[in-house]
Amino acid sequence: MEKQFGTVAVKRGLAQKLKGGVIMDVVTPEHAKIAEDAGACAVMALERVPADIRAHGGVARMSDPEVILRIMDAVSVPVMAKCRIGHFVEAQVLEALGVDYIDESEVLTPADEAHHVNKHEFKVPFVCGCRNLGEALRRIGEGAAMIRTKGEAGTGDVVEAVRHARSVLGEIRRLTTMADEELMAYAKEIGAPYELVKETKELGRLPVVNFAAGGLATPADAALMMQLGVDGVFVGSGIFKSGDPARRAKAIVEATTHFRDPNIIAEVSRNLGEPMVGRSVASMPEDELIAGRGW
Amino acid sequence: MAALAAQFDEHEHLLLASPAVARFVVVKRRALEREGYIRVRAELIGGGLLEFSEFWDMGVEADEVRLPRDLRGLDGLIIPGGESTTIGKLAVTYELIDPMRELAQAKPIWGTCAGAIFLSKETHRPQPLLGLMDIVVERNAFGRQVDSFEIDLDIAALTVEGNGQPRPFHAVFIRAPLIESVGPGVEVLAALPSGRIVAARQGNLLATSFHPELTGDDRFHRFFLKLVGGQ
């Protein structure tokens, strides 16, 4: 047998190796080193963290390849990068750069208001955001090898990440109690592929690794998401928009590993300096929310 | 799949613990033998339980280990894939290096991918290592994720686990390391067609640069359990 590249096992497998870890947004090689030194299991290479994308406004696109390449040179952990929803050419560019994972992300301005990228066509694996089980299974149907909750990126408010994780995990719990003859109607109701609904019922979990993202800012936020039942966490603006990024990054890694140990979470949370300022999602006008992007 | 679901029912306490870090796994023997198989109890440091579900079929109970106290009274340790830098940093912070080195004096340790790196004595980069195995490892030896691959390997050491039938082992390499060279006391278990080493054993220590925990084949699991059982 010859070597086989870009297989489902290889794509999903990298996410399985990241389980229990923290993936951090970084905008410079220096950030990337801080993240790696703090114990990040991967970094997300960006031009701007989500909080700055929000503040900046305008159209948010794939980062300058120069930024991504410099970050890839700086660290030995996997490097992820974001493309716009449906922008398969940005995805092709990221694959050509050799990034380890592509995040088809609602944080950037969508390029297609009806379709996501056909991720089966790529050798590089994709992670996609979701708010509920139907959305998660549609993305997996398109070839996503990893799922994350959307939360509300760049806010420092964990409430949406909790809402989306509870939604996905709660729907899976209910699905496991359904009779097999109910699955087709349920698949229709949530707009998900029948075969994936069936597989999820049999496994009692998503067929791919499921991380939390969007609004996590503290070690306790990370441990909260882990206790709710996700496999790991993304932290975006929460680290490099805080007073002491290196220290906070390390504390979030340790709280994620020891997520069931309140004594350790208490210890690592001491004297972390200022958290990111944050904005309450409840106070934000509808048109500023980005989790609704994606179809 | 149905069989997997049935295991979940049987091992509900395991399922609760499973969606966690895939970092360290500990196998603890219950000192019971049943129908020729060792009955073992497994503990994990940080997750990877779900990935090692093959053990459950062998009557292994699994749990997680994250702190030195979790290493007490066990009969073996598995350090599964992940990022070796992350594993090393957490092992230093939570003072696991010395207890693990001590453990290796008496009990088997199996490292897959990042775990194999962590077991090695040299990686050409400054990073915390257990330094237990006399092997030199090249990290990310094949390139980036797009260069990750699957391939069938012929592994003579697994013939007994395959009930005497020599059939290839389907190996998954993900941002995998290579074993560049091995010391005199190290047995090479598997190599790529190019001759480069991807699995090795040194006494009670086992290193695989691929992930037997990501495929359905349990022969490496059985191989390791034999080390645990001292057979």
Interface residues (C-beta under 8 A of the other chain):
Chain A: M1 E2 K3 Q4 F5 G6 T7 A9 V10 G13 L14 Q16 K17 L18 K19 G20 G21 E36 D37 A38 G39 A40 C41 A42 M72 S76 V77 P78 E95 G98 V99 D100 Y101 K123 V124 P125 E199 E202 L203 G204 R205 N210 M226 G229 V230 D231 G232 V253 E254 T256 T257 H258 F259 D261
Chain B: M1 A2 L4 A5 F8 L15 P19 A20 V21 A22 R23 G46 G47 G48 E51 R66 L67 G81 G82 E83 T85 T86 K89 L90 T93 C113 A114 R125 R139 N140 G143 R144 Q145 V146 D147 S148 F149 E150 I151 D152 P168 V172 F173 I174 R175 H211 L214 T215
